């Protein structure tokens, strides 16, 4: 039996819709249950951020997760398929009156995406001081905690409402089907069969 980690939250509905179409059956996790079994598959409902950890540590063979999370986690996993859902961008945001100056010796950035932020500013040869936050990241530049933020943007409405603007795009993201490396070797036929079925239903 293959185990697949599905994300809660933002992309949960769209992900379940893909699997409903693929298996031609209703997918419902009843009464706060976190495990669902269908045919020869077991599905786990986990936080988007935790999907790669479940897959890497073989608690799941496959998973569905945003590319932004994959890039941030830097884990050794097989990227199988872009599902084309949960589209968003990882962007740099600043106060409306501020400009991004790559000539500055250092910039202070608030974010929950520490690795993506570090890599990006390093590629621009700019020193960055990173302040890790877990939520309400838009507040940081407003109260003077940081010069800028790096965050997920879908429409840009939250930034606008808080007097911020997108000054630079770092990464385009969407949900991907991923696999554990060992699972991909030992269960290759079953995984590729599922891959083909999902691809047909996108």
JOSUL-V770444 format. One record per backbone hydrogen bond with DSSP energy under -0.5 kcal/mol. NH is the residue of the N-H (numbers start at 1). CO is the residue of the C=O. E is the energy in kcal/mol with one decimal. If there is no record, write none. Layout:
NH | CO | E
NH | CO | E
This chain:
2 | 40 | -1.7
4 | 42 | -3.0
5 | 62 | -2.8
6 | 4 | -0.6
6 | 44 | -3.5
8 | 46 | -2.2
11 | 8 | -0.6
12 | 9 | -1.8
13 | 9 | -0.5
15 | 11 | -2.3
16 | 12 | -2.6
17 | 13 | -2.0
18 | 14 | -1.6
19 | 15 | -1.9
20 | 16 | -2.5
21 | 17 | -2.0
22 | 18 | -2.3
23 | 19 | -2.6
24 | 20 | -1.1
25 | 20 | -1.2
28 | 26 | -0.6
30 | 28 | -0.9
33 | 30 | -2.7
36 | 43 | -2.3
38 | 41 | -2.4
41 | 38 | -2.6
42 | 2 | -2.9
43 | 36 | -3.6
44 | 4 | -2.7
45 | 34 | -2.3
46 | 6 | -2.8
46 | 44 | -0.7
50 | 47 | -1.4
51 | 47 | -1.0
51 | 48 | -0.9
54 | 50 | -2.1
55 | 51 | -2.2
56 | 52 | -3.1
57 | 53 | -2.1
58 | 55 | -1.3
59 | 54 | -2.3
60 | 54 | -1.6
61 | 3 | -2.2
62 | 3 | -2.1
63 | 178 | -2.0
64 | 5 | -1.9
65 | 176 | -2.2
67 | 174 | -2.0
69 | 66 | -0.6
70 | 66 | -1.9
71 | 67 | -2.9
72 | 68 | -2.1
73 | 69 | -2.6
74 | 70 | -1.6
75 | 70 | -0.6
77 | 75 | -1.5
78 | 179 | -2.8
79 | 77 | -0.6
80 | 78 | -0.8
80 | 177 | -2.6
81 | 177 | -1.4
83 | 81 | -0.7
83 | 175 | -2.7
84 | 175 | -0.6
88 | 173 | -2.3
89 | 153 | -2.5
90 | 171 | -3.0
91 | 89 | -0.6
91 | 151 | -2.9
92 | 168 | -3.0
93 | 91 | -0.5
93 | 149 | -2.5
94 | 165 | -2.3
96 | 163 | -2.1
98 | 95 | -2.2
101 | 99 | -0.7
102 | 100 | -0.7
104 | 101 | -1.6
107 | 127 | -1.8
109 | 107 | -0.6
109 | 129 | -2.8
110 | 148 | -2.3
111 | 131 | -2.2
112 | 150 | -0.6
114 | 112 | -1.0
117 | 113 | -2.1
118 | 114 | -2.7
119 | 115 | -2.6
120 | 116 | -2.2
121 | 117 | -2.3
122 | 118 | -2.1
123 | 119 | -2.1
124 | 120 | -0.9
125 | 122 | -1.6
126 | 121 | -2.7
127 | 105 | -1.0
129 | 107 | -3.0
130 | 128 | -0.6
131 | 109 | -2.9
132 | 130 | -0.6
133 | 111 | -1.9
139 | 136 | -1.4
140 | 137 | -1.4
142 | 138 | -0.8
143 | 139 | -2.2
144 | 141 | -0.7
145 | 140 | -2.4
146 | 140 | -1.1
147 | 108 | -2.0
148 | 108 | -1.8
149 | 93 | -2.3
150 | 110 | -1.8
151 | 91 | -2.2
153 | 89 | -3.1
160 | 156 | -2.3
161 | 157 | -2.7
162 | 158 | -1.0
162 | 159 | -0.9
163 | 160 | -1.9
164 | 159 | -2.8
165 | 94 | -2.9
167 | 92 | -2.8
167 | 165 | -0.5
168 | 92 | -1.1
170 | 90 | -3.3
171 | 90 | -1.6
173 | 88 | -3.3
175 | 85 | -3.0
176 | 65 | -3.2
177 | 81 | -3.0
178 | 63 | -2.9
178 | 176 | -0.6
179 | 78 | -2.4
180 | 61 | -2.7
184 | 180 | -2.3
185 | 181 | -1.0
185 | 182 | -0.5
186 | 182 | -2.9
187 | 183 | -3.2
188 | 185 | -0.7
191 | 187 | -2.7
192 | 188 | -2.9
193 | 189 | -2.0
194 | 190 | -2.1
195 | 191 | -2.7
196 | 192 | -2.3
197 | 193 | -2.0
198 | 194 | -2.8
199 | 195 | -2.6
200 | 196 | -2.1
201 | 197 | -1.2
201 | 198 | -0.6
202 | 199 | -1.1
